[in-house]
């Protein structure tokens, strides 16, 4: 039986490739965040770097606008880093931050006595009409 260490030592294993890609992605994210000012970095998250195109997710529209105007400067700063020397564009998408989704509590509204009687009378009349037509 192989141990985890044995699997990881084998560079061509799928798990090793996946771990290497995750480590590489983390390293690129660190370099990317150094090119941003602190306020913008809070809202921008490295997603991918492929074919000289950097993909970023942004948590809100305001940060996306700030990022859009900062892209030329960000590209200049990133090109001096060996990891991003061929960068040509930055693509971004706005996503909502992870917020817990809770269903609102269902509260049953009490109808006033007059409205309740009116509804009951209407339903009874409709039932009576459908009985006559069938």
Secondary structure by P-SEA (a helix, b strand, c coil): cccaaaaaaccccaaaaaaaaaaaaaaaaaaaaaaccaaaaaccccccccccbbbbbbccaaaaaaaaaaaaaaaaaaaaccccccccbbbbbbbccccccccccbbbbbccaaaaaaaaaaaaaaaaaaaaac
